[in-house]
Amino acid sequence: MTPTLDVQGLTVQIEGHGPTVVMLHGWPDTLALWDGAVRALSDGYRCVRFSLPGFDLAKPPRPVSVNEMCELVGAVVDAVSPDEPVTLLLHDWGCFFGYEYAARHPQRVARVVGTDIGDTNSGAYLKSLKTKEKLMIAGYQLWLAVAWKLGRWLPGLADRMTRFMARTIGCRTPPERMGWQMNYPYAMQWFGSYGGLRGVARVDKVFGPQIPTLFCFGRRKPFMFHSPRWLAALGTTPGSQVKGFDAGHWLMFQKPALFHTAVRAWLDGGGAER
């Protein structure tokens, strides 16, 4: 039976032995996103994962602000590794929240593996997008933000909207594991709900020599979630590395062997500890 901890209402799973790797998923996933990563890493690393607040559909909706999310991540990190910094393994919104936690508490983060989400809050990223790409991003994100707003009154419709969009953009999460409760980060982004996203750290100013970073991304997407400028800067930073894959957004499902091998190799040898 997998050991678990309860940390402020979050059920935290702990598997394996070795340096601690804390895994944060994104939309519309749960801790199950990291099943393959745990199999690939747990013989040499202590894998820690949990479903973000509100993403476990067995529990009530739980939207949180950026500050509250960072406090929750910090509580987990402190509970599982009180004396040593951890490695963060991140995807999608897990990248956004994990990067912000690392920016606020760099002494608690030894290394970062970011998956498919880079410097999305930088000026260089916005400049790199064409008008069509900006419209596509706004379209799917506003759809999900509206689904969040509708969820309290029309949950059935909001769930259908959420699952429709997930299918449209190629998400492989089973529909029964997806619900409108997961959409609150998009309401934060577009409607300023729960304090919004203003004031967060610029990702392109955080990572580099300060925190060794492996950034993995999929090349087969209608638009990227990073700027070429940030990719080039990170790729030439000692201790950091970038790797592109012939895949879409969910590398761990679309190229599982290649992705997990790359992460393990970097952690074992290429990911220099500070």
C-alpha positions as CSV (number, residue, x, y, z in Angstrom):
1,M,0.0,0.0,0.0
2,T,1.4,3.4,-1.0
3,P,2.3,5.5,2.0
4,T,0.4,8.8,2.2
5,L,0.3,12.0,4.2
6,D,-2.5,14.4,4.8
7,V,-1.2,18.0,4.3
8,Q,-3.8,20.6,4.8
9,G,-6.5,18.5,3.2
10,L,-4.2,17.2,0.3
11,T,-3.6,13.5,0.1
12,V,0.2,13.2,-0.6
13,Q,1.6,9.9,-2.0
14,I,5.2,9.0,-1.3
15,E,6.9,6.2,-3.3
16,G,10.6,5.2,-3.6
17,H,13.8,6.1,-1.9
18,G,16.5,8.7,-2.5
19,P,16.5,12.4,-3.2
20,T,13.0,13.9,-3.1
21,V,11.2,14.8,-6.3
22,V,7.9,16.7,-5.8
23,M,5.6,16.4,-8.8
24,L,3.0,19.0,-9.8
25,H,0.5,18.3,-12.5
26,G,-1.7,20.7,-14.5
27,W,-5.0,20.8,-16.3
28,P,-7.1,18.6,-16.5
29,D,-5.1,16.0,-14.7
30,T,-4.5,14.6,-11.2
31,L,-1.5,12.9,-9.5
32,A,-2.2,10.0,-11.9
33,L,-0.4,12.0,-14.6
34,W,2.9,10.9,-12.9
35,D,2.3,7.1,-12.8
36,G,5.0,6.6,-15.5
37,A,7.4,9.0,-13.9
38,V,7.1,7.2,-10.6
39,R,7.9,3.8,-12.3
40,A,10.9,5.4,-14.0
41,L,12.3,7.2,-10.9
42,S,11.2,5.4,-7.7
43,D,14.2,3.0,-7.6
44,G,16.5,6.0,-7.1
45,Y,14.3,8.9,-6.0
46,R,11.7,9.6,-3.5
47,C,8.6,10.5,-5.6
48,V,6.1,12.8,-3.9
49,R,2.8,13.7,-5.7
50,F,-0.6,15.0,-4.9
51,S,-3.6,16.3,-6.8
52,L,-3.8,20.1,-6.8
53,P,-6.6,21.5,-4.7
54,G,-9.9,21.3,-6.6
55,F,-8.5,18.7,-9.1
56,D,-9.6,15.6,-7.1
57,L,-13.2,15.3,-8.1
58,A,-13.9,13.1,-5.1
59,K,-13.6,16.2,-3.0
60,P,-15.5,19.5,-3.0
61,P,-14.3,22.3,-5.3
62,R,-11.4,24.1,-3.8
63,P,-10.2,27.2,-5.8
64,V,-7.1,28.8,-4.3
65,S,-5.1,31.9,-4.9
66,V,-1.5,32.0,-6.1
67,N,-0.4,32.8,-2.5
68,E,-2.5,29.9,-1.1
69,M,-1.2,27.5,-3.7
70,C,2.4,28.4,-2.9
71,E,1.7,28.0,0.8
72,L,0.2,24.5,0.1
73,V,3.2,23.5,-2.1
74,G,5.5,24.8,0.7
75,A,3.6,22.8,3.3
76,V,4.1,19.6,1.3
77,V,7.8,20.3,0.7
78,D,8.4,21.1,4.4
79,A,6.5,17.9,5.4
80,V,8.3,15.5,3.1
81,S,11.8,17.1,3.1
82,P,12.2,19.5,6.1
83,D,16.0,19.6,5.9
84,E,16.9,19.3,2.3
85,P,15.8,21.2,-0.9
86,V,13.8,19.2,-3.4
87,T,13.6,18.7,-7.1
88,L,10.4,19.9,-8.8
89,L,8.9,17.9,-11.7
90,L,6.3,20.1,-13.3
91,H,3.7,20.1,-16.1
92,D,1.2,22.7,-17.4
93,W,-0.3,24.7,-14.6
94,G,2.0,22.8,-12.3
95,C,4.8,24.6,-14.0
96,F,3.2,28.0,-13.3
97,F,2.7,27.3,-9.7
98,G,5.9,25.4,-9.2
99,Y,8.0,28.2,-10.8
100,E,6.3,30.7,-8.6
101,Y,7.1,28.6,-5.5
102,A,10.7,28.3,-6.6
103,A,10.9,32.1,-7.1
104,R,9.6,32.7,-3.6
105,H,11.6,30.0,-1.9
106,P,14.8,29.3,-4.0
107,Q,16.5,27.8,-1.0
108,R,14.0,25.0,-0.9
109,V,14.4,24.0,-4.6
110,A,17.6,22.3,-5.8
111,R,16.5,21.6,-9.4
112,V,13.5,22.0,-11.7
113,V,12.2,19.8,-14.5
114,G,9.6,21.9,-16.4
115,T,7.4,20.2,-19.0
116,D,6.1,22.2,-21.9
117,I,5.3,25.5,-20.1
118,G,8.1,28.1,-20.1
119,D,8.3,31.8,-19.9
120,T,4.6,32.4,-20.7
121,N,4.5,35.6,-18.6
122,S,7.4,37.3,-20.4
123,G,7.3,40.0,-22.9
124,A,9.5,37.9,-25.2
125,Y,6.8,35.2,-25.2
126,L,4.0,37.5,-26.1
127,K,6.1,39.0,-28.9
128,S,6.8,35.6,-30.3
129,L,3.2,34.8,-30.8
130,K,1.3,35.5,-34.1
131,T,-2.1,37.0,-33.9
132,K,-3.7,33.7,-34.9
133,E,-1.9,31.9,-32.1
134,K,-3.0,34.5,-29.5
135,L,-6.6,34.1,-30.6
136,M,-6.3,30.3,-30.3
137,I,-4.9,30.6,-26.8
138,A,-7.5,33.1,-25.7
139,G,-10.3,30.9,-27.3
140,Y,-9.6,27.7,-25.3
141,Q,-8.7,29.5,-22.1
142,L,-11.7,31.7,-22.1
143,W,-14.0,28.7,-22.8
144,L,-12.6,27.0,-19.7
145,A,-12.9,30.1,-17.6
146,V,-16.5,30.5,-18.6
147,A,-17.1,26.8,-17.8
148,W,-15.7,27.5,-14.3
149,K,-18.2,30.4,-13.8
150,L,-21.1,28.2,-15.0
151,G,-20.1,25.3,-12.8
152,R,-21.8,26.4,-9.7
153,W,-25.2,26.8,-11.3
154,L,-25.0,24.4,-14.3
155,P,-22.4,21.7,-13.4
156,G,-23.5,19.3,-16.1
157,L,-23.1,21.8,-18.8
158,A,-19.8,23.0,-17.4
159,D,-18.5,19.4,-17.3
160,R,-19.4,18.9,-20.9
161,M,-17.7,22.1,-21.9
162,T,-14.6,21.1,-20.0
163,R,-14.5,17.6,-21.5
164,F,-15.2,18.9,-25.0
165,M,-12.3,21.3,-24.9
166,A,-10.0,18.6,-23.5
167,R,-10.8,16.3,-26.4
168,T,-10.4,19.1,-28.9
169,I,-6.8,19.9,-27.7
170,G,-5.8,16.2,-27.6
171,C,-5.9,15.5,-23.8
172,R,-5.8,11.8,-23.0
173,T,-7.2,12.0,-19.5
174,P,-10.3,9.8,-19.2
175,P,-13.4,12.0,-19.3
176,E,-14.7,10.8,-16.0
177,R,-11.6,12.3,-14.3
178,M,-12.2,15.8,-15.7
179,G,-14.6,18.4,-14.3
180,W,-15.3,22.1,-14.2
181,Q,-13.8,22.3,-10.7
182,M,-10.3,22.1,-12.4
183,N,-10.8,25.3,-14.4
184,Y,-10.3,27.9,-11.8
185,P,-6.7,28.8,-12.9
186,Y,-8.2,30.0,-16.2
187,A,-10.7,32.2,-14.3
188,M,-7.7,33.6,-12.4
189,Q,-6.0,34.3,-15.7
190,W,-8.9,36.0,-17.5
191,F,-11.3,37.3,-14.9
192,G,-8.9,38.0,-12.0
193,S,-10.7,35.6,-9.8
194,Y,-9.1,34.6,-6.5
195,G,-6.6,37.4,-6.7
196,G,-5.7,36.8,-10.3
197,L,-2.1,36.3,-11.6
198,R,-0.7,39.8,-11.3
199,G,2.5,40.2,-9.4
200,V,3.9,36.7,-10.1
201,A,7.6,36.3,-10.8
202,R,8.8,36.6,-14.4
203,V,9.9,33.1,-15.2
204,D,12.7,34.3,-17.5
205,K,14.2,36.2,-14.6
206,V,14.1,33.3,-12.2
207,F,15.7,30.3,-13.9
208,G,19.3,30.0,-15.0
209,P,22.4,29.7,-12.9
210,Q,20.3,30.1,-9.7
211,I,18.3,26.9,-10.2
212,P,19.5,24.2,-12.7
213,T,16.6,23.4,-15.0
214,L,15.7,20.7,-17.6
215,F,13.0,22.0,-19.9
216,C,11.2,19.5,-22.1
217,F,8.7,20.5,-24.7
218,G,6.7,19.1,-27.5
219,R,7.3,20.4,-31.1
220,R,4.0,19.2,-32.5
221,K,1.6,21.9,-31.3
222,P,-0.2,24.8,-33.0
223,F,1.7,27.2,-30.8
224,M,4.5,27.0,-28.2
225,F,4.3,27.9,-24.5
226,H,7.8,29.4,-24.4
227,S,9.8,32.0,-26.4
228,P,12.7,31.1,-28.6
229,R,14.7,33.7,-26.6
230,W,14.2,31.9,-23.3
231,L,14.8,28.5,-24.8
232,A,18.2,29.7,-26.2
233,A,19.2,31.3,-22.9
234,L,18.3,28.3,-20.9
235,G,20.0,25.9,-23.3
236,T,23.3,27.8,-22.9
237,T,23.2,28.0,-19.1
238,P,25.7,25.6,-17.4
239,G,23.8,22.9,-15.5
240,S,20.6,23.4,-17.5
241,Q,19.3,21.7,-20.6
242,V,16.5,21.8,-23.1
243,K,15.0,18.9,-25.0
244,G,12.4,18.9,-27.7
245,F,10.2,15.9,-28.5
246,D,8.2,14.9,-31.5
247,A,5.0,15.1,-29.5
248,G,2.3,17.5,-28.3
249,H,1.6,18.9,-24.8
250,W,1.4,15.6,-22.8
251,L,4.9,14.2,-23.4
252,M,4.6,11.7,-20.6
253,F,1.7,10.0,-22.5
254,Q,2.8,10.6,-26.1
255,K,6.5,9.8,-25.8
256,P,6.7,8.1,-22.4
257,A,9.9,6.1,-22.8
258,L,11.8,9.0,-24.3
259,F,10.5,11.5,-21.8
260,H,11.1,9.5,-18.7
261,T,14.5,8.4,-19.9
262,A,15.5,12.0,-20.5
263,V,14.3,13.1,-17.1
264,R,16.1,10.2,-15.3
265,A,19.3,10.8,-17.2
266,W,19.4,14.5,-16.3
267,L,18.6,13.8,-12.7
268,D,21.2,11.1,-12.5
269,G,24.0,13.0,-14.2
270,G,23.1,16.1,-16.1
271,G,21.1,18.0,-13.5
272,A,23.9,19.6,-11.5
273,E,22.9,20.2,-7.8
274,R,23.5,23.6,-6.5
